[in-house]
Amino acid sequence: MLSFLQNFGKRKPSSQPILTRSDSLDSAMLSTTNDSVSKADKDSTPATSTADTSSIAFETTPKPRERPERSRSLRPSRSNISSYNENVLSGSAKHGYRKKGVDTASRAVSGETLVDGTTDSPTSFLHQTTQGLNQGWSLGSLPGDNLNMSVKTEDRVTRRKSTRLSVFEFASSVVEQTKTVLGKRGRETTQTPVMKQEMGQSAVTLNAETPSFEGPVTKRLRLANGFEDSPSLSPLRATRKPSIRPVKRWLSQGLYVGQDPDFDPRLTTAKNKLKKANTKRVTSQRRSVLPMPMFAGQRNLETGRNFKLPFDVFSPLPPGQPKPDEWKKTHKNVFIGDAAAVWRKSRFEASRCVCTLESGCDHSCLNRHMFYECDDTNCNVGQDLCTNRSFAGLKQRHKKGGKYNIGVEVIKTADRGYGVRSNRTFEPHQIIVEYTGEIITQDECDDRMENRYKDNECFYLMEFDQRMILDATRGSIARFINHSCEPNCEMIKMTVAGKPRMALFAGENGIMTGEELTYDYNFNPYSVKNVQQCRCGAPTCRGVLGPKPKEIKDALKSLTTGGKRKLQQAIEDGIQTVTKKRKINIPTGVRNALSNVKAQTTGTLATKRTARGAEPDADKKDSVKMSLRRSKSTSMLEKSSSKTKTAVNTYSRRRSTATLALKEEAVEEDGDDDHPMSRRSSVKAAANSVRKNVVRTVKRGGRGAAGGRSGKSIRVIEDA
Ligand SMILES: C[S@@+](CC[C@H](N)C(=O)[O-])C[C@H]1O[C@@H](n2cnc3c(N)ncnc32)[C@H](O)[C@@H]1O
């Protein structure tokens, strides 16, 4: 049988038999033909090759009929024909091009010319064939044996080989072709590492034990492992992966099923892993599924949770947005040149706030009112209860990293150059971004203006503290924040661990995702000719960067014609009224009048304060100090601008010496049980009066060709 298979159905002689299911059927079907031939040829000289077989077969049969002789080269080579015939499938095929005289019926499966002249009916033959197909494969028992169709090796008779393909042979060839196309790589991709490993081992075994096998590896593996009659024996099925039906667990267990309870969607996977590794979890208290709504409600009632609407949304800009040329960044204030040496430590000693554990450090915290950030050295309630640690919170946010935590990004505006927008929400008064840069002395600033920045369009300079300048040319992203007459943020200077720092805070209404961040520059162009048109688009836009000239005039009028009370009110409203005079070209006469009124008023208030002696009137004290400091600042600016003619954009929201003194008194007197709160509220009132933005922006006046260019400005913080 083996030798029969070897000689039959193979294009070229092979030393190894191919044991395939198709072969068994094929051989079963075709053996009748061969046997009939062998019967006829039994007595003739045995052939030694398939070619001989053909010759024998054709020699013993007469020519079928006369046909026009075709050239051999034109005749299709039979060994190359791989056509598919339904007759072959049905088993009733009459193979090939027959010679006349050959009993075609005997070639059919249904013939009665089975080996040894057995008289099995076609039905029983088919039955046996089916049995043979269903049988397992093994070397010991081949299906052909059951069919009693074995052919002894010594009786090997060369027979004419059918050039048509049987159905199984055809299928095998298709699979083989497919595999050839897929190639090794294709097979590898369909095999799991475990499969490969198993197959590798089995292949070794197979090679060692059954070297005569050929065919797909999977089949050999099955044969070797004894998985007989397995459906995966089919080469087509062998390459197919078992499909795993996905189970929608979330349908029954909720959307968060399987998610780690500590998972933070704002972090990257790596950071989440790190966080998980670093946190000790109390696994016993964790539940793998969400609590039922009633339990969730109960939990909320017990533990409490701030309700937030809308939930924080992160909305980064789509890629490909125009970005500013890379600027030198620094996220910390850096002293440059002599600044560090000149810098003095804060004159004011840190004092503890008087907040209680019951109330926590809330909006009534004195440190908060004084624009001092609480820390472990000056806070009475500790980190957990304190809400006056904005800069510390910002540091933590930035430490976490990611665009969401940074929360801002640069955008290109239509008509104001670059700007900054939020890509998440911010609560009212929440810190957004710190304004950092290089801290330089006034001399250094002048030098930079004359040399380094002489061709610049924009300047990012602010008067900072102790007459230092904060230059954000190398600084944080906050330098790109534009002005608006109806801003949604405010720039605030606070003392953090004894050092002043500036940051942008959300305004009263908080910030929504995608809003452009703005604050009021109170831009002072220094000269009317340098007034810049404002394009903020607010309904109440003043039209220029800075106060309207009319407002300035009105303020001046109130200063000159109003009484002391009115003047004081004007002063408390902010020093804009004083600085505004430099935004427009105020007539010298008016200016002199203003100076006189200012001096008189200051003197009066100061006298009053002295007369009151030890009894502090917080508001007035504050006003006095403000006016004094204001005068000082003004002169500083005048001097500065007259000397260097540099433009300064100033901002200040700063406590005064007086308010600090009051605060200390209040802390001391807080122990007095009679009126502790009244004292404190007077301090608060004093502090509140100081919380006025004092922002001045002065356009750079003519300094040669570069100095006279419009649009050049620097912003300087001014101590109030
Ligand atoms: C500190 S820079 C702000 C960032 C600037 N837009 C940029 O592209 O670098 C200040 C300059 O921005 C422009 N600017 C800011 N707000 C403006 C506004 N509301 N209207 C017109 N120009 C504005 C002015 O030219 C101003 O001198």
The ligand as an ORCA input file, in Angstrom:
! r2SCAN-3c Opt
* xyz 0 1
  C       3.472     90.598     27.899
  S       3.032     90.664     26.238
  C       1.785     89.471     26.106
  C       2.121     88.395     25.142
  C       2.170     88.878     23.745
  N       0.837     88.852     23.159
  C       3.115     88.048     22.913
  O       2.770     87.606     21.813
  O       4.224     87.825     23.360
  C       2.171     92.208     26.187
  C       1.906     92.674     24.792
  O       0.864     91.930     24.227
  C      -0.011     92.762     23.481
  N      -1.330     92.763     24.100
  C      -1.661     92.151     25.230
  N      -2.962     92.309     25.488
  C      -3.465     93.065     24.504
  C      -4.761     93.569     24.218
  N      -5.794     93.351     24.998
  N      -4.919     94.304     23.115
  C      -3.886     94.533     22.299
  N      -2.644     94.074     22.509
  C      -2.432     93.347     23.608
  C       0.557     94.127     23.544
  O       1.328     94.340     22.419
  C       1.433     94.083     24.747
  O       2.500     94.941     24.643
*
